[in-house]
Amino acid sequence: MVKDDPERAARLAEALRANLRRRKAQSRAQEAHPAAQPLAVDPKAAPSQS
């Protein structure tokens, strides 16, 4: 394995950019639909009985 492989560096750089684009899209989607996020549930809380 050669440390100064320009092709490998280019592939890694593109993979990092693609990952960043994907994470930004996921973040924007969550901001646009806050109800889609799961609610935090306390497993120790007893269900209310009416």
Backbone torsions as a table, in degrees:
resi	resn	phi	psi	omega
1	MET	NA	127.1	-178.9
2	VAL	-94.9	131.0	-176.8
3	LYS	-69.4	-33.7	-176.5
4	ASP	-101.2	49.1	-179.4
5	ASP	-85.6	106.9	-176.8
6	PRO	-65.9	-31.2	178.8
7	GLU	-67.4	-42.0	178.8
8	ARG	-64.7	-42.7	179.2
9	ALA	-61.1	-40.7	179.3
10	ALA	-66.1	-41.3	178.4
11	ARG	-63.7	-43.6	179.6
12	LEU	-64.5	-41.7	179.4
13	ALA	-62.1	-42.7	178.7
14	GLU	-66.1	-39.2	178.3
15	ALA	-63.8	-39.5	178.2
16	LEU	-65.2	-42.3	178.5
17	ARG	-63.8	-42.0	179.2
18	ALA	-63.8	-41.4	178.5
19	ASN	-62.7	-43.7	179.5
20	LEU	-62.9	-43.3	178.3
21	ARG	-60.5	-43.1	180.0
22	ARG	-63.5	-44.6	-179.6
23	ARG	-66.0	-38.3	177.2
24	LYS	-64.9	-41.2	178.9
25	ALA	-63.7	-41.2	178.1
26	GLN	-64.2	-41.7	179.9
27	SER	-63.6	-43.9	178.8
28	ARG	-63.7	-38.8	179.7
29	ALA	-65.2	-38.7	178.8
30	GLN	-69.2	-36.8	177.8
31	GLU	-67.5	-35.1	-178.2
32	ALA	-73.5	-27.8	-177.3
33	HIS	-129.4	73.1	-177.2
34	PRO	-64.1	-24.9	179.5
35	ALA	-70.6	-18.6	-178.8
36	ALA	-75.9	-15.1	179.4
37	GLN	-76.2	141.2	179.8
38	PRO	-66.6	145.2	179.1
39	LEU	-81.8	145.6	176.2
40	ALA	-77.6	126.9	-178.1
41	VAL	-119.2	130.7	177.4
42	ASP	-86.6	111.3	-176.2
43	PRO	-66.9	-18.1	-179.9
44	LYS	-85.2	-17.0	-178.1
45	ALA	-70.2	130.8	179.1
46	ALA	-78.2	142.2	177.1
47	PRO	-65.6	140.8	-179.5
48	SER	-72.9	137.7	179.8
49	GLN	-118.0	123.8	-177.6
50	SER	-101.5	NA	NA
